[in-house]
């Protein structure tokens, strides 16, 4: 084998190796990106579910509190009405003279 043949084979081998490395690199990159996408989706779904579950509990607490406040407001209005009636018949703490 002549030096020219050796140089040609070396050059050919280098080109084949470069092409194979580029193809392998591209394939690995795609596989890695797909694995990362899948991992991100799974992680996002897990955290999204946890956050939504906590938000559901929080919203229930807010609704319960709002319902309690509505009940307290009704009681407050009833007491205010009774006080107004008492004030009408007991102005300044004494019975009104008819």
C-alpha positions in Angstrom: 0.0 0.0 0.0 1.4 3.3 -1.0 1.5 6.5 1.1 -1.1 8.0 -1.2 -3.4 5.0 -0.6 -2.8 5.3 3.1 -3.6 9.0 3.1 -6.7 8.4 1.0 -7.9 5.7 3.4 -7.1 7.8 6.5 -9.0 10.7 4.9 -11.9 8.4 4.0 -12.0 6.9 7.5 -11.9 10.4 9.2 -14.9 11.5 7.0 -16.8 8.3 7.8 -16.1 8.7 11.5 -17.1 12.4 11.5 -20.4 11.6 9.7 -21.1 8.8 12.2 -20.3 11.0 15.1 -22.5 13.8 13.8 -25.4 11.3 13.3 -24.9 9.8 16.7 -24.6 13.2 18.3 -27.9 14.3 16.6 -29.6 11.1 17.7 -28.4 11.5 21.3 -29.4 15.1 21.4 -33.0 14.2 20.2 -33.2 11.3 22.7 -32.0 13.6 25.5 -34.4 16.4 24.6 -37.3 13.9 24.5 -36.3 12.4 27.9 -36.2 16.0 29.3 -39.6 16.9 27.8 -41.1 13.7 29.3 -39.5 14.4 32.7 -40.7 18.0 32.7 -44.2 17.0 31.8 -44.3 14.4 34.6 -42.8 16.8 37.1 -45.2 19.6 36.0 -48.2 17.2 36.2 -47.2 16.1 39.7 -46.7 19.7 41.0 -49.8 20.9 39.2 -51.9 18.2 40.8 -50.4 19.1 44.2 -51.0 22.8 43.8 -54.6 22.3 42.5 -55.3 20.0 45.4 -54.1 22.6 47.9 -56.0 25.3 46.0 -59.2 23.3 46.3 -58.7 23.0 50.0 -58.0 26.8 50.2 -61.1 27.6 48.1 -63.2 25.4 50.4 -61.9 27.3 53.4 -62.6 30.6 51.8 -66.2 29.5 50.9 -66.8 28.2 54.4 -65.5 31.5 55.9 -67.7 33.5 53.5 -70.7 31.4 54.6 -69.9 32.0 58.2 -69.6 35.7 57.6 -73.0 35.7 55.9 -74.5 34.0 58.9 -72.8 36.5 61.2 -74.1 39.4 59.1 -77.6 38.1 59.4 -77.2 37.8 63.2 -75.7 41.3 63.3 -78.6 42.7 61.4 -81.1 40.9 63.7 -79.4 42.3 66.8 -79.2 45.8 65.2 -83.0 45.6 64.5 -83.7 44.6 68.1 -81.5 47.4 69.5 -83.3 49.9 67.3 -86.6 48.6 68.6 -85.4 48.9 72.2 -84.0 52.4 71.5 -87.4 53.4 70.2 -89.2 52.4 73.4 -86.3 53.3 75.8 -84.7 56.5 74.5 -81.7 57.5 76.6 -82.2 54.4 78.8 -85.7 55.4 80.0 -89.2 54.5 78.8 -90.7 57.0 76.4 -93.7 58.9 77.7 -96.7 58.4 75.5 
